[in-house]
């Protein structure tokens, strides 16, 4: 296993991070325990979760993934063996009515409540990395291309959010902070505010990155390298599409898109055509695409391919 520094910190993290968002929905606790044991045995020391999980989000499974990890930590006593990351949910009044009565925002009340609840479920008194799951402001993420400005956007300011993060870092409940589903403008705004206020600096950005989604390369790659805010790449197989298992209208039993067809971000005509060519190329070289999840990029401080 290879290890790299997490941003500008002294934390060494495995180049492969264990993603957990299916636990409590597609995976049982026993299966999750087996995955965590397997990861540790093979040198994976970086686990990522979120208050939102399991996916798809619903009241019955809210926080379930963190609970499972907490039970594993209590059973194994391996808290000091892992770098543990979680996330606070951003705004979601219409689609997340079960999270703080649909009023989740990146303000003091919500961040402090979310963090304390996550720590309780995880059965730990601190997180190594705490991330903002998506921006509070109106912008493009979760597969949306193009930016449409909303002059009536009543978002929580980046300065207000960072002030809260500064305070929770000072308590020792969080060691470092990160972003997720962010834009280049967002990352640089957080970095500038941190510098101006002498508050904790963002160490990582968790965004999608795969052969079907290379948008990170357009603007965020330069930010990641110049500012040492490394990429934690999620969906390296594009929701499993790049494995080729959905080609020719296949619907594998139990697979995510088979169960939830609305998760079709990488199922459009262009994505399917590209996947067909990637699979063909892999086979020409004697490779099985679904077994080749790992790749690396030079000069990035943190590239993590999440098992999802």
C-alpha positions in Angstrom: 0.0 0.0 0.0 1.2 3.5 -0.8 0.7 6.4 1.6 0.6 10.1 1.1 0.3 13.2 3.2 -3.2 14.6 3.7 -2.8 18.1 2.3 -0.3 20.1 4.3 -0.8 18.0 7.4 1.5 15.4 8.9 -1.1 12.7 8.6 -0.2 9.7 6.3 -3.2 8.2 4.5 -3.4 5.2 2.3 -3.8 6.0 -1.4 -7.0 3.9 -1.3 -9.8 5.2 1.0 -12.6 3.0 2.2 -15.9 4.5 1.2 -18.9 3.4 3.3 -22.1 4.9 2.0 -23.8 1.5 1.2 -23.6 0.2 4.7 -27.0 0.0 6.3 -28.8 -0.1 2.9 -27.1 -2.4 0.4 -24.7 -4.0 3.0 -25.4 -5.5 6.4 -23.4 -4.7 9.5 -21.6 -8.1 9.2 -20.6 -7.3 5.6 -19.4 -3.9 6.6 -17.3 -5.4 9.4 -15.8 -7.8 6.9 -14.9 -5.0 4.6 -13.3 -2.9 7.4 -11.3 -5.9 8.5 -10.2 -6.6 5.0 -9.2 -3.0 4.4 -7.1 -2.9 7.6 -5.4 -6.2 6.7 -4.3 -4.8 3.4 -3.0 -1.5 4.7 -6.0 0.8 4.1 -6.0 3.2 7.1 -8.4 5.9 5.7 -12.2 5.5 6.2 -14.7 8.0 4.9 -18.4 8.4 5.9 -21.1 11.1 6.4 -24.1 11.8 8.5 -26.2 11.5 5.3 -25.4 7.8 4.8 -26.7 5.3 4.0 -27.5 6.1 0.4 -30.1 6.7 -1.0 -30.9 9.1 1.9 -34.0 8.4 3.9 -35.2 8.6 7.4 -34.9 4.9 8.1 -31.2 4.7 7.3 -30.0 8.2 8.3 -26.8 7.9 10.3 -26.9 4.1 10.0 -23.5 3.9 8.3 -21.8 5.9 11.1 -23.5 3.6 13.7 -22.0 0.6 12.0 -18.5 2.0 12.0 -19.0 3.0 15.7 -20.0 -0.6 16.5 -16.9 -1.9 14.7 -14.6 0.6 16.5 -16.1 -0.5 19.9 -15.6 -4.2 19.0 -12.1 -3.9 17.6 -10.6 -1.0 19.5 -8.9 0.1 16.3 -9.7 3.9 16.5 -6.0 4.8 16.6 -5.3 2.6 13.6 -7.4 4.6 11.2 -7.8 8.1 9.8 -11.6 8.8 10.2 -13.4 11.3 8.0 -17.1 12.3 8.1 -19.2 15.1 6.6 -22.0 17.5 7.6 -24.9 17.8 5.2 -25.6 21.1 3.4 -29.0 22.5 2.5 -31.6 20.0 1.5 -35.1 21.2 2.6 -36.8 19.5 -0.3 -35.0 16.2 -0.4 -33.7 15.8 3.2 -36.7 16.7 5.4 -35.5 14.1 7.9 -32.2 16.0 8.7 -32.8 18.6 11.3 -36.4 19.0 10.1 -35.2 19.9 6.6 -33.3 23.0 8.0 -29.8 21.7 7.6 -27.4 24.6 6.8 -23.7 25.2 7.2 -24.2 27.5 10.2 -23.2 27.1 13.8 -26.4 25.5 15.0 -26.4 22.8 12.4 -22.6 22.1 12.2 -22.3 21.7 15.9 -25.4 19.5 16.2 -24.3 17.3 13.2 -20.8 16.9 14.6 -21.9 15.9 18.1 -24.4 13.4 16.7 -21.8 11.9 14.3 -19.3 11.5 17.2 -21.9 9.8 19.3 -22.8 7.4 16.5 -19.1 6.7 15.7 -18.3 6.2 19.3 -15.3 8.4 19.2 -14.4 11.8 20.7 -12.8 13.3 17.6 -12.6 13.1 13.8 -9.4 13.4 11.8 -11.2 15.1 8.9 -14.5 16.9 8.9 -15.9 17.9 5.5 -18.7 20.0 4.2 -20.7 17.6 2.1 -21.8 20.1 -0.5 -21.9 24.0 -0.6 -24.5 26.0 1.2 -24.7 28.4 -1.7 -26.4 27.9 -5.1 -23.9 26.5 -7.5 -23.3 23.5 -9.7 -22.5 20.1 -8.2 -23.9 16.5 -8.1 -23.5 16.1 -11.9 -24.9 19.5 -12.9 -22.9 21.2 -15.6 -22.9 25.0 -16.1 -23.4 27.7 -13.6 -26.5 29.8 -13.3 -26.3 32.7 -10.9 -29.1 33.2 -8.4 -29.2 36.8 -7.2 -31.7 35.8 -4.5 -29.4 33.1 -3.0 -29.6 33.4 0.8 -26.7 31.2 1.6 -24.6 31.0 4.7 -21.4 32.9 4.1 -18.1 31.1 3.8 -16.7 33.3 6.6 -19.6 32.3 8.9 -19.1 28.6 8.2 -15.3 28.8 8.6 -15.7 30.5 12.0 -17.7 27.6 13.3 -15.1 25.1 11.9 -12.3 27.1 13.5 -14.1 26.8 16.9 -14.7 23.1 16.7 -11.1 22.5 15.7 -10.0 24.5 18.7 -12.1 22.1 20.9 -10.2 19.1 19.6 -13.3 17.4 18.2 -11.9 17.8 14.7 -8.3 17.8 13.6 -8.6 19.1 10.0 -11.3 20.3 7.7 -12.2 19.6 4.1 -14.7 20.3 1.3 -16.7 18.1 -1.0 -18.6 18.7 -4.3 -16.9 22.1 -4.5 -15.9 24.4 -7.3 -12.6 26.2 -7.9 -14.1 29.5 -6.8 -15.4 27.8 -3.6 -12.1 26.2 -2.7 -10.1 29.4 -3.3 -12.6 31.5 -1.3 -12.3 29.1 1.7 -8.5 29.3 1.4 -8.4 33.1 1.2 -10.8 33.5 4.2 -8.7 31.1 6.2 -5.5 33.0 5.4 -7.1 36.4 6.2 -8.6 35.2 9.5 -5.8 32.8 10.5 -8.3 30.0 10.7 -7.8 26.3 9.9 -7.0 25.6 6.3 -8.9 23.3 4.0 -6.7 20.2 3.5 -8.7 18.2 0.9 -11.5 18.3 -1.6 -13.7 15.2 -2.1 -15.2 15.4 -5.7 -16.1 12.9 -8.3 -13.3 11.8 -10.7 -13.2 9.0 -13.2 -12.8 8.2 -16.9 -16.5 9.4 -17.2 -16.1 12.5 -15.2 -12.8 14.5 -15.6 -14.3 17.9 -14.7 -11.8 18.1 -11.8 -9.0 18.6 -14.3 -10.5 21.8 -15.7 -9.9 24.1 -12.7 -9.6 22.2 -9.5 -6.5 20.2 -10.4 -4.4 23.4 -10.5 -5.8 24.5 -7.2 -5.1 21.0 -5.7 -1.5 21.1 -6.8 -0.6 24.7 -6.1 -2.5 24.9 -2.8 -1.9 21.3 -1.6 -5.6 20.7 -1.2 -5.5 17.1 -2.4 -8.3 15.4 -4.2 -10.3 12.6 -2.5 -11.8 11.1 -5.6 -15.2 9.5 -5.2 -17.0 7.3 -7.7 -13.9 6.1 -9.5 -16.0 3.6 -11.4 -18.8 6.1 -12.2 -21.4 4.4 -10.0 -20.1 1.1 -11.3 -20.8 1.9 -14.9 -17.1 1.7 -15.9 -17.1 -2.0 -14.8 -19.2 -2.7 -17.9 -21.8 -4.5 -15.9 -24.7 -2.3 -17.2 -23.8 -2.6 -20.9 -26.3 -4.1 -23.3 -29.2 -3.2 -21.0 -27.9 -5.5 -18.2 -29.5 -5.0 -14.8 -27.4 -6.9 -12.3 -29.4 -8.0 -9.3 -28.7 -5.8 -6.3 -26.6 -3.3 -8.2 -27.1 0.4 -7.4 -28.6 1.5 -10.7 -30.6 -1.7 -11.0 -32.2 -0.8 -7.7 -32.4 2.9 -8.1 -32.6 3.8 -11.8 -32.6 7.6 -10.9 -28.9 7.2 -10.2 -28.3 7.6 -13.9 -25.6 10.4 -13.9 -23.3 8.2 -16.0 -25.9 6.3 -18.0 -26.4 8.8 -20.9 -25.6 7.9 -24.5 -22.1 9.4 -24.4 -21.2 7.7 -21.2 -22.4 4.3 -22.5 -20.4 4.7 -25.7 -17.3 5.7 -23.8 -17.7 2.8 -21.4 -18.0 0.3 -24.3 -14.7 1.6 -25.7 -13.0 1.5 -22.3 -14.1 -2.1 -21.7 -13.0 -3.1 -25.2 -9.6 -1.5 -24.7 -9.2 -3.3 -21.3 -10.0 -6.6 -22.8 -7.5 -6.0 -25.7 -4.8 -5.8 -23.0 -6.1 -8.8 -21.1 -7.6 -6.8 -18.3 -10.9 -7.1 -16.5 -12.3 -3.5 -16.1 -14.1 -4.1 -12.8 -10.9 -5.3 -11.2 -8.8 -2.3 -12.1 -10.1 0.3 -9.6 -6.7 1.7 -8.7 -4.7 4.4 -10.5 -2.5 7.2 -9.4 -1.6 10.7 -10.5 1.8 12.3 -10.0 2.1 15.6 -8.1 -1.3 15.3 -6.4 -0.9 15.3 -2.6 -3.9 13.1 -2.0 -5.7 11.0 -4.7 -8.0 8.5 -3.1 -10.1 6.0 -5.0 -13.1 5.1 -2.8 -14.5 1.6 -2.8 -18.1 2.5 -3.9 
